């Protein structure tokens, strides 16, 4: 699951950065005409933007937990001046709030990382649990999980739209990757239930908090900031539930059936059964999996190749089922059923007009 998210971020982060860089060529001159000398120098802005991007990419690619912490701390330092780009009282206040809260959070993440590394040498369950709690609180602050999210609405509402978009689309995910790495360590140590329960709790709390503050929110940028809190909560909840929920789409809800008796299943289209040997795998589009034996395992992998992602019509991810066991695939998932019926459904104010037979 960690590798899947890493590959996705390696693809999306440069894409967001390039779009941000191109848009800044138009945004900065227009902002300078309106604000005059109030903004930071343009060369300084671009320098910080490139360092910001490099730090995010390094945090994604490095296998070291400590070097990842260094990179995420660097993103805090270089992105703070970008928040205060407009040099207003509110933007400066948002910058200092961002620096203070995120620096404390990152310090928690460092302390948690050291506890986890100590637990790997001592084998102590308590050190593992304490370490992950600090890692979750620390990187959760950076990624915007409630109740550690208090800096995010102010920072994103005062920062230039370009910086806010890059932070929401890339930076929050880099911190989320740190949480995911900690969760993977907990799973390997047999403590996945503990870390998963914490993730589900803070994920639900973030979704609830965002829902409360979104209602009646008049500032669009603050509205989008709370939307980021909600999305991070959904991802944390999905990670806590399991890997298939993170990228599964229609596979978000899975039902286990066991015992003796007859089961009635709705399978759309044609059903095809495959028998997989031990270690044998089958790759299908997400949503086409109808059922599988409990001896099979399922994983979500990104579609390889940029052209396949953009023009293949298969989305971003594939589902991989590994045997031994049986797999049942459906040829018409619910999305395809709706797409097939759409041409025959009436538009607004029209009745159904289907021609049957000859006149």
Helices and strands as residue ranges (DSSP letters): H 2-35, G 36-38, H 42-61, H 65-83, H 89-122, H 125-143, H 150-158, H 161-166, I 167-171, H 172-188, H 192-214, H 220-241, H 243-247, G 249-251, E 271-276, E 281-285, E 289-292, E 297-302, H 306-311, E 317-322, E 325-330, H 334-342
